[in-house]
């Protein structure tokens, strides 16, 4: 373990934890020393040739280990309570999206972090994709001119019938709260704050208690209009997940590569596409540097709170059948 490495614990050893552990293998900034999970079948794991400590309760992990930071990778309904316990114990916290299932809970988490003098950061991988970073620079340079429309699509066929995501008691909702967190933050990062939304549930194709498809109309700052399609039950057969159109040209961000073109010109490729482990590694490295005071947080508290407000507003819109401002946190399921 390097002297400068932060001692790290993981809370929640599910599917996504496997990817985070792969990302941690590429870093010297964080040293994984403990894992906490309620699954009685989980076993102690090996990392870098040595055994990790395994716990079934957060309280025991905090009592028996000396942690600097923790990753909270549990279902969303538990994020607030677990993160608050870690912050009270003096741990810096990196919490996976969505930060919480309500803006009230999210605000309480940041209040707790402020009281404890610790860093609380929401996981939002798309800000750390090289293509997205390059796209933001091009947009800020005015390459596309005055922006008019954008589209975002996260649609893939995933069987959710046996996953915790389909239980609203754990997830807080369906595909909207799950993938909508990415949509909200990606739009905020690339084009600025979202003002209001109008959401519609799609036909439910899976036998689950939550929505599996949703379409969201968006009005962003300056009158920019957007559309977001989210689904666990259909594949739109497109390699593009974010498109942006302006008076001067268009841009497409894709899973395998990205490109832009000026009006009347040819497509100009850039980037190499989406790399999940690279993105996880980059955001964890950034988190470690923020904890050590070497960098300012790229994902500020207001960014995380806005993504939660976006989800609340979209649920409220789908329930009431009308446009809802992001500042209106009333939620109807």
ChimeraX attribute file (.defattr): number of C-alpha atoms within 10 A of each C-alpha:
attribute: neighborCount
match mode: 1-to-1
recipient: residues
	/A:1	12
	/A:2	9
	/A:3	7
	/A:4	12
	/A:5	16
	/A:6	23
	/A:7	19
	/A:8	22
	/A:9	29
	/A:10	24
	/A:11	26
	/A:12	20
	/A:13	19
	/A:14	14
	/A:15	9
	/A:16	12
	/A:17	18
	/A:18	11
	/A:19	14
	/A:20	19
	/A:21	17
	/A:22	15
	/A:23	20
	/A:24	21
	/A:25	14
	/A:26	14
	/A:27	14
	/A:28	15
	/A:29	21
	/A:30	24
	/A:31	22
	/A:32	23
	/A:33	20
	/A:34	24
	/A:35	26
	/A:36	22
	/A:37	20
	/A:38	13
	/A:39	12
	/A:40	8
	/A:41	7
	/A:42	15
	/A:43	13
	/A:44	12
	/A:45	13
	/A:46	11
	/A:47	14
	/A:48	10
	/A:49	7
	/A:50	9
	/A:51	12
	/A:52	17
	/A:53	18
	/A:54	19
	/A:55	22
	/A:56	16
	/A:57	13
	/A:58	19
	/A:59	14
	/A:60	12
	/A:61	20
	/A:62	19
	/A:63	10
	/A:64	11
	/A:65	14
	/A:66	15
	/A:67	22
	/A:68	20
	/A:69	27
	/A:70	25
	/A:71	26
	/A:72	28
	/A:73	24
	/A:74	22
	/A:75	21
	/A:76	25
	/A:77	20
	/A:78	18
	/A:79	23
	/A:80	23
	/A:81	13
	/A:82	19
	/A:83	26
	/A:84	21
	/A:85	16
	/A:86	26
	/A:87	24
	/A:88	15
	/A:89	15
	/A:90	19
	/A:91	27
	/A:92	28
	/A:93	26
	/A:94	23
	/A:95	24
	/A:96	20
	/A:97	27
	/A:98	28
	/A:99	30
	/A:100	29
	/A:101	24
	/A:102	21
	/A:103	21
	/A:104	14
	/A:105	18
	/A:106	22
	/A:107	19
	/A:108	15
	/A:109	24
	/A:110	23
	/A:111	14
	/A:112	20
	/A:113	23
	/A:114	13
	/A:115	11
	/A:116	17
	/A:117	14
	/A:118	19
	/A:119	23
	/A:120	31
	/A:121	27
	/A:122	24
	/A:123	24
	/A:124	22
	/A:125	22
	/A:126	21
	/A:127	21
	/A:128	20
	/A:129	22
	/A:130	18
	/A:131	24
	/A:132	22
	/A:133	15
	/A:134	13
	/A:135	23
	/A:136	15
	/A:137	13
	/A:138	15
	/A:139	18
	/A:140	12
	/A:141	10
	/A:142	14
	/A:143	19
	/A:144	22
	/A:145	16
	/A:146	15
	/A:147	20
	/A:148	16
	/A:149	19
	/A:150	22
	/A:151	20
	/A:152	23
	/A:153	22
	/A:154	21
	/A:155	22
	/A:156	14
	/A:157	12
	/A:158	13
	/A:159	14
	/A:160	19
	/A:161	13
	/A:162	9
	/A:163	10
	/A:164	12
	/A:165	22
	/A:166	23
	/A:167	18
	/A:168	17
	/A:169	13
	/A:170	15
	/A:171	23
	/A:172	22
	/A:173	23
	/A:174	23
	/A:175	23
	/A:176	28
	/A:177	26
	/A:178	18
	/A:179	20
	/A:180	26
	/A:181	23
	/A:182	22
	/A:183	27
	/A:184	23
	/A:185	25
	/A:186	20
	/A:187	21
	/A:188	17
	/A:189	18
	/A:190	18
	/A:191	19
	/A:192	14
	/A:193	18
	/A:194	25
	/A:195	17
	/A:196	20
	/A:197	25
	/A:198	22
	/A:199	27
	/A:200	19
	/A:201	17
	/A:202	15
	/A:203	11
	/A:204	16
	/A:205	13
	/A:206	17
	/A:207	12
	/A:208	18
	/A:209	14
	/A:210	20
	/A:211	25
	/A:212	28
	/A:213	22
	/A:214	23
	/A:215	19
	/A:216	20
	/A:217	18
	/A:218	26
	/A:219	19
	/A:220	21
	/A:221	14
	/A:222	14
	/A:223	13
	/A:224	19
	/A:225	16
	/A:226	20
	/A:227	20
	/A:228	21
	/A:229	23
	/A:230	26
	/A:231	26
	/A:232	22
	/A:233	20
	/A:234	15
	/A:235	14
	/A:236	13
	/A:237	8
	/A:238	11
	/A:239	15
	/A:240	21
	/A:241	18
	/A:242	22
	/A:243	20
	/A:244	22
	/A:245	20
	/A:246	20
	/A:247	14
	/A:248	15
	/A:249	20
	/A:250	21
	/A:251	25
	/A:252	24
	/A:253	25
	/A:254	20
	/A:255	15
	/A:256	12
	/A:257	16
	/A:258	26
	/A:259	19
	/A:260	23
	/A:261	18
	/A:262	17
	/A:263	13
	/A:264	8
	/A:265	9
	/A:266	10
	/A:267	16
	/A:268	11
	/A:269	14
	/A:270	16
	/A:271	18
	/A:272	15
	/A:273	18
	/A:274	19
	/A:275	16
	/A:276	16
	/A:277	18
	/A:278	17
	/A:279	19
	/A:280	23
	/A:281	22
	/A:282	20
	/A:283	25
	/A:284	23
	/A:285	19
	/A:286	20
	/A:287	29
	/A:288	23
	/A:289	16
	/A:290	18
	/A:291	21
	/A:292	14
	/A:293	11
	/A:294	11
	/A:295	12
	/A:296	12
	/A:297	16
	/A:298	15
	/A:299	19
	/A:300	12
	/A:301	17
	/A:302	11
	/A:303	19
	/A:304	26
	/A:305	21
	/A:306	21
	/A:307	29
	/A:308	30
	/A:309	26
	/A:310	29
	/A:311	29
	/A:312	26
	/A:313	26
	/A:314	34
	/A:315	26
	/A:316	24
	/A:317	24
	/A:318	22
	/A:319	15
	/A:320	16
	/A:321	12
	/A:322	14
	/A:323	18
	/A:324	24
	/A:325	21
	/A:326	21
	/A:327	14
	/A:328	13
	/A:329	20
	/A:330	17
	/A:331	17
	/A:332	13
	/A:333	14
